[in-house]
């Protein structure tokens, strides 16, 4: 059964990121003049980091039509806010975007009205896409996170292609990319991970991950400062033991330091094959 656009469904678990008691000035990043931004619109630290990734990997190009996966969590919510902010700036390539939220048949996994209202305040109306995930399981097969994510991704791609989108923006961040690298290396015996930009060969769609330079702590700090209303999926089938193990290994390697995570990420782009088997 193919996915289809649906209306609102019951609430799922909601998590609020409270505003801080006092306004704090974010530490300034090195400046880079990519476009002429409005002088009256100073950018949050997270947005400056995303700007750098967008520039380095050409994630936004003239006349792009971008579909943004909006799960309701802090990562994708930050992505939606960034694109809403970006459309209001002067200069830079012209583009349009749509936020789409995927719902499934086996849980009340929907975007809360409060988060939807928050996005509407940014000028964004999220579209719902229903995916019959459990109904597609073959007899005797067990539901798992990999199957669910694959089905969601498949329908997002189908949705994008049928409506002429050129890019699909996903909310994977720096920690996600390094964790996936560790999982593939230790479990599969291969050096691979989720690339910041991936162009499909079979059809005219490119996957982009604008949060590729953004570590989880920076995103969480932004969510608190902006007072996000975030929703998280409370799925009975969740089995993220592999991801949790990778997260623990990453923390042991880096002690949670962003600088060390950046070095690991940069190592993936700076491969010296002469000194490899």
C-alpha positions in Angstrom: 0.0 0.0 0.0 1.4 3.4 -1.0 1.6 6.3 1.3 -1.1 9.0 1.2 -1.6 12.5 2.6 -3.8 12.3 5.7 -5.3 14.5 8.3 -4.5 14.8 12.0 -4.4 11.7 14.2 -4.2 11.3 18.0 -1.3 12.9 19.9 2.0 11.2 20.7 4.3 12.0 23.6 5.3 15.7 23.8 8.5 17.1 25.1 9.0 20.8 25.8 12.4 22.5 25.7 11.9 25.4 28.1 13.3 28.9 27.5 16.3 29.8 29.6 15.8 32.1 32.6 18.1 34.7 31.0 19.1 35.4 27.4 22.6 34.2 26.6 24.8 35.4 23.8 26.0 32.4 21.7 29.7 32.2 21.0 30.5 33.6 17.6 31.7 31.3 14.9 34.3 32.4 12.3 32.6 34.5 9.7 32.3 33.5 6.1 30.7 35.8 3.5 28.6 33.4 1.4 25.6 35.6 0.7 24.5 39.1 1.7 22.3 38.5 4.7 20.0 41.1 6.2 22.0 43.1 8.7 18.9 43.3 11.0 18.7 39.4 11.2 21.6 38.1 13.3 21.7 34.4 12.9 21.6 31.9 15.8 24.8 29.9 16.2 23.2 26.7 14.9 22.1 28.5 11.7 25.6 29.7 11.1 26.9 26.1 11.4 24.2 24.9 9.0 25.0 27.8 6.6 28.6 26.5 6.4 27.4 23.0 5.5 24.9 24.2 3.0 27.6 26.2 1.3 30.3 23.5 1.4 28.0 20.8 -0.1 25.9 23.0 -2.4 22.8 21.9 -0.6 20.6 24.8 -1.8 20.8 25.6 -5.5 18.8 28.1 -7.7 15.2 27.1 -8.1 15.4 24.1 -5.8 12.2 22.6 -4.5 13.1 21.0 -1.2 11.1 18.5 0.9 12.0 18.5 4.6 11.3 15.4 6.7 9.7 16.7 9.9 9.5 13.9 12.5 8.6 16.3 15.3 11.9 15.9 17.2 14.4 18.6 17.9 16.6 17.9 14.9 14.0 18.1 12.2 12.3 21.0 14.0 15.5 22.9 13.9 15.8 22.1 10.2 12.3 23.4 9.5 13.0 26.6 11.4 16.3 27.0 9.5 14.6 26.7 6.1 11.8 29.1 7.2 14.5 31.6 8.3 16.5 31.1 5.1 13.6 32.0 2.8 13.3 35.4 4.6 16.9 36.4 4.0 18.1 38.7 1.2 20.6 37.2 -1.3 21.4 33.6 -1.9 19.7 31.2 -4.4 15.9 31.3 -4.6 14.2 28.1 -3.5 10.9 26.7 -2.0 10.4 24.1 0.6 7.7 21.9 2.2 7.7 20.2 5.6 6.2 16.7 5.6 5.4 14.6 8.6 5.2 10.8 8.3 2.6 8.9 10.3 2.3 5.1 10.5 -0.4 2.4 11.0 0.8 1.0 14.3 1.1 3.9 16.7 -0.1 7.3 17.5 3.0 8.9 16.1 1.8 12.3 15.0 2.9 15.9 15.2 1.3 17.6 18.2 -1.0 20.6 17.5 1.4 22.7 19.7 4.4 21.9 17.5 2.3 22.4 14.4 1.3 25.9 15.7 4.9 26.7 16.4 5.8 25.9 12.8 2.9 27.9 11.5 4.3 30.9 13.4 7.4 30.5 11.2 5.1 30.5 8.1 5.3 26.7 7.6 2.3 24.4 7.3 3.4 20.8 7.7 1.8 18.1 5.4 0.9 14.7 6.8 2.0 11.5 4.9 0.5 8.2 6.1 2.6 5.1 5.5 1.3 1.5 6.1 4.5 0.2 7.7 3.2 -2.8 9.7 0.8 -3.8 7.0 3.7 -4.4 4.6 5.5 -6.9 6.8 5.6 -10.4 5.3 4.1 -13.2 7.4 6.5 -14.4 10.1 8.7 -11.3 9.9 9.2 -9.1 13.0 8.8 -5.3 13.1 12.0 -3.5 13.7 13.5 0.0 13.4 15.4 -0.7 10.2 12.2 -1.9 8.4 10.2 1.1 9.6 12.8 3.7 8.7 13.2 2.1 5.2 9.5 2.2 4.5 9.3 5.8 5.7 12.2 6.8 3.5 10.8 5.0 0.5 7.5 6.9 0.8 9.3 10.2 1.3 11.2 9.6 -1.9 8.1 8.6 -3.7 6.3 11.7 -2.4 9.2 13.9 -3.5 9.4 12.4 -7.0 5.7 12.6 -7.7 5.6 16.3 -6.8 8.7 17.4 -8.6 11.0 18.0 -5.5 14.7 18.3 -6.3 16.1 17.7 -2.8 15.0 15.7 0.3 16.4 17.2 3.5 16.8 14.9 6.5 17.7 15.7 10.1 20.7 13.5 10.7 23.4 15.5 12.6 27.2 15.1 13.2 26.8 12.6 16.0 24.4 10.5 13.8 26.9 10.4 11.0 29.8 9.4 13.2 27.7 6.8 15.0 26.7 5.2 11.7 30.4 5.2 10.7 31.3 3.3 13.9 28.3 0.8 13.4 29.3 0.1 9.8 33.0 -0.3 10.7 32.5 -2.6 13.7 29.4 -4.5 12.5 29.9 -4.7 8.7 33.6 -4.3 8.4 33.3 -1.4 6.0 34.2 2.3 6.0 30.9 4.1 5.2 28.3 6.4 6.7 25.5 8.8 5.7 26.9 11.4 3.3 26.0 15.1 3.7 24.9 15.1 0.1 23.9 12.0 -2.0 22.5 12.2 -5.6 20.6 9.2 -6.8 21.6 7.9 -10.2 18.2 6.4 -11.1 16.0 9.4 -10.5 16.4 13.2 -10.2 16.5 13.6 -6.4 19.3 14.5 -4.0 19.4 13.7 -0.3 20.9 16.5 1.8 21.7 16.5 5.5 22.2 20.2 6.5 22.9 19.3 10.1 26.0 17.3 9.2 28.3 19.9 10.9 26.0 20.3 14.0 26.6 18.2 17.0 23.7 17.1 19.3 24.7 19.4 22.1 24.5 22.5 19.9 21.1 21.4 18.6 19.8 20.8 22.1 21.0 24.2 23.2 19.2 25.8 20.3 16.0 24.0 21.1 16.1 25.3 24.7 16.9 28.8 23.6 14.0 28.8 21.1 11.5 27.1 23.4 10.8 24.2 21.0 7.8 22.0 21.6 9.2 18.7 20.5 7.4 15.4 20.0 9.1 12.0 20.3 7.9 8.6 19.1 7.1 6.2 21.9 7.1 3.0 19.7 6.6 -0.4 21.3 8.8 -2.0 18.6 11.9 0.2 19.3 15.2 -1.7 19.4 18.0 0.8 19.1 20.6 -1.2 21.0 23.1 -1.0 18.1 22.7 2.8 17.9 22.9 3.1 21.7 26.1 1.1 21.8 27.6 3.3 19.0 26.6 6.4 20.9 28.3 5.1 24.1 31.5 4.4 22.0 31.4 7.8 20.5 31.2 9.4 23.9 34.1 7.3 25.2 36.2 8.3 22.2 35.4 12.1 22.3 34.2 12.7 25.9 31.4 14.6 24.2 33.8 17.3 22.8 32.6 18.8 19.5 36.2 19.5 18.4 37.1 15.8 18.5 33.9 14.8 16.7 34.9 17.3 14.0 38.3 15.6 13.6 36.6 12.2 13.1 34.3 13.7 10.5 37.2 15.4 8.7 39.1 12.2 8.8 36.4 10.7 6.6 37.1 13.4 4.0 40.9 13.1 4.3 41.6 9.5 3.4 45.2 8.5 2.7 44.8 5.2 0.8 48.6 4.8 0.5 48.7 3.9 4.2 45.7 1.6 4.2 45.7 -2.2 3.5 
